[in-house]
Amino acid sequence: MPNDWSEEIRIIELADEPQLSEDLANAIDRVETADSAQGGTPAGNIKHTVLNFAGVRYMSSSHLAQLIRLRKLLAGRQKVLLLCAVPDNVWSIFLISGLDRVFRFAPDPLTALATIQLENTPGHEQDPR
């Protein structure tokens, strides 16, 4: 379920299926819809996104594909996607697939929020992932 934490950051609390696929699809749709509302130009109302995986126990390849698509959409708009509170069994999927080197992770939502806020202060260089 999405929660706009600030004007710049959205937190999405993820849960297992069937909610997981729907939440990821909605996150993708929000970015694409915001673009189309702005005539295809990067929209100011697209937010940095934190995905909280604390409630997720299983992920499939289709979930990984949705995550990759969301990351690509946000990165193309200079927005951060940060995954946090990833349980060990889900973390192993990222490790085995090599996606631990593609996505950015934080141990918990507060650290994720602080990371995004610090990186978006003037004069701070952002991690290219």
C-alpha positions in Angstrom: 0.0 0.0 0.0 1.5 3.4 -1.0 2.1 6.1 1.5 3.4 9.5 0.4 5.9 10.2 3.2 6.8 13.6 1.8 6.4 15.7 -1.4 9.5 13.8 -2.7 9.3 10.3 -1.3 6.7 7.5 -1.5 6.9 4.4 0.7 5.1 1.3 -0.5 4.5 -1.4 2.2 4.6 -4.7 0.2 2.8 -7.9 1.2 2.7 -11.4 -0.3 0.6 -12.5 -3.2 -1.8 -11.5 -4.6 -1.1 -8.0 -3.2 2.6 -8.0 -4.3 1.9 -8.1 -8.0 -0.8 -5.5 -7.7 1.3 -3.1 -5.6 4.2 -3.3 -8.1 1.9 -2.9 -11.1 0.3 0.2 -9.4 3.8 1.7 -8.7 4.7 1.2 -12.4 1.4 2.7 -13.5 1.8 5.8 -11.3 5.1 6.6 -13.0 3.7 6.0 -16.5 0.5 7.8 -15.8 2.4 10.9 -14.5 4.5 11.0 -17.6 1.5 10.8 -19.9 -0.3 13.5 -17.9 2.8 15.7 -18.6 2.9 15.1 -22.3 5.7 12.5 -22.1 8.1 14.8 -20.3 9.5 13.9 -16.9 6.8 14.8 -14.4 7.5 16.7 -11.2 5.1 14.6 -9.2 7.0 11.4 -9.7 8.6 10.5 -6.4 11.6 8.7 -5.1 10.3 5.3 -4.0 11.0 3.1 -1.0 9.7 -0.5 -1.2 9.4 -2.1 2.2 9.7 -5.9 1.8 9.1 -6.7 5.5 5.8 -8.5 4.7 7.1 -10.4 1.6 8.0 -14.1 2.0 8.1 -15.2 -1.7 9.1 -13.6 -5.0 8.7 -15.0 -8.5 10.5 -14.1 -11.7 7.5 -11.9 -12.7 8.0 -9.9 -9.5 11.7 -9.4 -10.4 10.7 -8.3 -13.9 8.3 -5.7 -12.4 11.0 -4.5 -10.1 13.5 -4.1 -12.9 10.9 -2.2 -15.0 10.1 0.1 -12.1 13.8 0.8 -11.4 14.3 1.6 -15.1 11.3 4.0 -15.2 12.4 5.8 -12.0 16.1 6.0 -13.0 15.1 7.6 -16.4 13.4 10.4 -14.4 16.3 10.8 -12.0 14.4 9.3 -9.1 15.7 6.7 -6.6 14.3 3.2 -6.0 15.4 1.8 -2.6 14.4 -1.6 -1.3 14.4 -2.1 2.4 13.7 -4.7 5.2 14.3 -7.6 2.7 13.9 -11.0 4.5 16.7 -13.5 4.2 14.7 -15.9 1.9 13.9 -13.0 -0.5 17.4 -11.6 -0.2 18.8 -15.0 -1.5 16.7 -14.5 -4.7 18.5 -11.2 -5.3 21.9 -12.8 -4.6 21.4 -15.8 -6.8 20.0 -13.7 -9.7 22.8 -11.1 -9.4 20.2 -8.3 -8.8 21.8 -7.4 -5.5 24.3 -5.4 -7.7 21.5 -3.7 -9.6 19.2 -2.6 -6.9 19.9 -0.5 -3.8 19.1 -1.7 -0.4 18.6 -0.4 3.1 18.2 -2.4 6.3 14.9 -0.6 7.3 12.5 2.1 6.2 14.1 4.8 8.4 17.5 4.2 6.9 16.1 4.2 3.4 14.3 7.6 4.0 17.4 9.1 5.5 19.5 7.9 2.6 17.2 9.5 0.0 17.0 12.7 1.9 20.8 13.0 2.3 21.4 12.2 -1.3 19.0 14.9 -2.4 20.7 17.7 -0.5 22.5 20.2 -2.7 26.1 19.3 -3.4 25.7 15.6 -2.7 26.6 13.1 -5.5 24.1 10.4 -6.1 24.8 6.7 -6.4 24.4 5.8 -10.1 22.5 2.6 -9.4 
